[in-house]
Amino acid sequence: MNQEIIEKYNQALTSLGIEFTQHPHPEFKEVVDCMRYLGLPISEGFSTLIMKADDRYVAIIRRDDCQLNLNRACKAIGCVKLTLASPAEFEELTHLPSGAAQAYNPGIPTYLDQKLFDKEYLMGGSGSLSVTTRYKSADLKKIPDSYVVDIADIKAKQVILTGDTPSGKLHIGHYVGTLENRVKLQHEYETYILLANVHAYANDYRQFEKINRDVYDVYLDNLSVGIDPEVSTIYLESEIPETMELYSYFMTMVTHARAMRNPSVKEEIIYKKLDATMAFIAYPILQAADILGFKANLVPVGEDQSPVVEQTREIARDFNKAFGDIFPIPEAMIGRVARLIGTDGQKKMSKSGGNSILLSDDEATLKKKINSCYTDPNRIHATDPGEVEGNPVFEYHRAFNPDKAEVADLEARYKVGQVGDREVKDKLFVALNNFLMPIREKRKFYEDRPEVAKEILSAGNQRARKIVTATLGEVKEKMGFLGLLKKIK
């Protein structure tokens, strides 16, 4: 049935001269889930709202980072009252399941908010919860009985908190895992980026000199990939003592057994062969203080850190239930490559594993690492059929080579023994070197201007501390700590 609906809708769009392409995905009822899956910011999506304007129905299309201004909408439409159609009304009018609105609804006047046309292309409904349609925005004006109006306002920005533990320079796995999302979303979210140096002490406090050096490298890596200090705040964890106070309160809410069940903690203890300190076991609780101190809505993380965000969600829910609502329940956002394989063929590229390609690697180092990269150990000659799945060289091609036709050709020939490792690696070097070149250049810009880098971080520390201090004040008030002496009789 879904396919019939989509095909009929596509025919209608084609007859109207509306340009479109379609993108399948798992079934989602929430727009935000769909856009995250597609790897797009919420501002590149739109929703079609079927609404009752007094005694008639209208369709209103607004961008997903906007909210209706009801007063302006009523004036534009010429009605006194405007309410969202009920699910039953929606299904009766559109013959579609609730939540699966199409942009074009024959017989229903359509009001297009003018902010739609700030974007060249937008993603919207197709009539199915498992397919999203990409429209050329200007073509929405071709919908019959449609009107362009100014009826929506940009929503207040939600908050992102993300960051890195300074245990070495960042690598290309960090880029596709989380850095890419930071850069992409920083203009749409209030973005805070944490240099988690206190976390690093939990690994081994005796390495404090190395940790302090690594802070600067991780900081430069964030700036070099495109974090804009004019719109994003980068700050140092140890400069925010209020986070440590939040951490102490949250510690009272988590049992030892719950802390030990966190798979991120268990896996790292095994992987790093740690005699874990109490701080290491509790590091997800400190991370919860980092996240909730900013009342973050979204946390871009690598796949291995998603259980930490889940524990943060538990703490937020428990606190809100016990003391009253303060914290939003944050969502984890995993990158387009959940876990990039290491150059040695191991399942995870790691700073400490010696199997990574660093964002700061120069051309000669990059060439050497690619040439020594693990491929298919069972492939002796170029004429032997080879495996591309689990092969780091092809994993990196898929992640970083923008020439998808070239990647498909190399994979096809590799599988039947018509291309050697040398050609595959040479083309990977070109693709990765092109990707890293502007990153190296931006890093050098800041390396040559340490006073600029220092000023950015100092200003970030001050901004971040103001936010966390305000949150801590709310927490202490809810917990009854403020004015406690006055209450004692």
C-alpha positions, 0 to 999 in steps of 0.5 A, a space after each residue: 500500500 505504501 508503494 502505491 501511495 508513493 507512486 501516485 504522489 510521484 506522478 502528481 509531483 511530476 505532472 506539476 513540474 516539481 523536482 524531487 528525489 526520494 530517500 528510504 529509511 527506517 520508519 520514523 514518526 518524529 522528524 528529528 529522528 528522520 533527519 538525524 538518520 539522513 545526516 542532515 540538520 533540522 533546518 533542511 527539513 519541512 513539515 506539512 501541517 493540516 490545520 483547521 482554520 475556523 470551519 475549514 481546513 488548510 495546509 501550512 508548510 514550515 521549515 522544521 527549525 521554525 514555529 508558527 506565529 499563530 497571530 500572523 498565521 490567522 491574519 494571513 489565512 483570514 481566520 480567528 482560530 487556528 488548531 492542528 487537525 486531530 489524527 482522525 481528521 488528518 487521516 480522513 482528509 489526506 487518506 494517509 497515516 498520521 505523521 505521513 503528510 505530503 506537501 501537495 494535498 489536492 483540494 486543500 489551500 496551502 500556505 508556504 512560510 517564506 523562510 522555506 525559500 532560504 534553502 535551495 533544497 528541503 526534505 519533506 513528506 512522501 505519504 510514507 513514514 519510511 520514505 522522505 522526499 527531497 524537493 527543490 524549494 522554489 518548486 513548492 510554489 507550483 502547488 495549486 492554490 498555494 500562497 507564500 506568507 510570513 507566518 513562522 519564527 526561527 525556534 530558539 536554538 537547542 544545545 549541543 554538548 560534545 567533546 574529547 578526552 585529551 589522550 592524543 591527537 584526533 584521527 579520521 575515525 573521530 571525524 566521521 564519528 563526531 567531529 563532522 556532526 559538530 561542524 555541520 550543526 554548530 550554526 543551528 545549535 548552541 554548541 559547547 565543546 569540552 576538552 575533558 582533561 579531568 576525564 583523562 586523569 581517570 585513565 592515569 593521573 601519573 601521566 599529567 604532563 602528557 595530558 596537559 600537552 595533549 589538551 592543546 593538540 585536541 584543541 587545535 584538531 577541533 579548530 582545524 576541522 572547522 569549528 568556528 570560535 565565533 559561534 561555538 564555545 570550546 572550553 577546558 573542563 578543569 576551568 569549570 569547578 561548578 561541574 565538579 560540584 554537580 558531579 558530586 551531587 549526581 554521584 549520590 544518585 548512581 549505585 556502584 552496581 549500576 556504574 559497573 554495568 555501563 558497557 563503555 566502562 567495562 569495555 575500556 577497562 578490558 581494552 586498556 588493561 586498567 586497574 580502574 580507579 574510582 574516577 574511571 568507574 564513575 567517569 560517565 557520571 562526570 560526563 553527565 555533569 558535563 552534559 547536564 550543566 549546559 542542559 544539552 539536548 543533543 550529544 554527538 558521540 562515537 558509537 562506544 559512548 552511547 551508553 554513557 549518554 544513556 546513563 546521563 538520561 537516567 540521571 536527568 530523569 531521576 533528578 527531575 522526578 525527585 526534585 522537579 524539572 530542570 534538565 532536558 533528556 539529552 539524545 545521543 547522535 552517532 556519526 555516519 560511520 559508527 566505528 571506523 576500522 583501524 589500519 591494522 584491520 582491528 575493529 576500532 581505530 584508536 589513539 592508543 592502539 597505533 592503528 590510526 590516521 591522524 587529522 594532523 598527519 603530513 603527506 609523507 606520514 599519510 603515504 606510509 600509513 596507507 601503504 602499510 595498511 592491512 588489506 585481505 590477507 588471503 589475497 596473494 596476487 592482484 589477480 586473486 579475488 579479494 574481500 572488501 568488507 572489513 578491509 580498511 582500505 575500502 572502508 576509508 574509500 567509502 568514508 572519504 573518497 567523494 568520487 563514489 563511481 571510482 569507489 564502486 569501480 575499485 570494489 567491483 574489480 577487487 572482488 574479481 581480481 582485476 585490480 592490485 592493492 597498489 592502485 587501490 591504495 594510491 587512489 585512497 592516498 589522493 582522496 585522503 590527502 585532499 581531505 586532510 589538506 585544508 585541515 593541515 592548513 587551518 591547524 598551521 594557522 593557529 599553530 603560528 598564532 598561539 596568542 589567538 588560540 589562547 584568547 579563544 580558549 580563555 573566552 570560551 572558559 568564561 562563557 562556559 562557566 557562566 552557563 554551568 554556574 547558572 545551572 548549578 544555582 538552579 540545582 541547589 535551589 531545587 535540592 533545598 541547599 539555598 538558604 538552608 541555615 535560615 530554615 533551621 529553627 
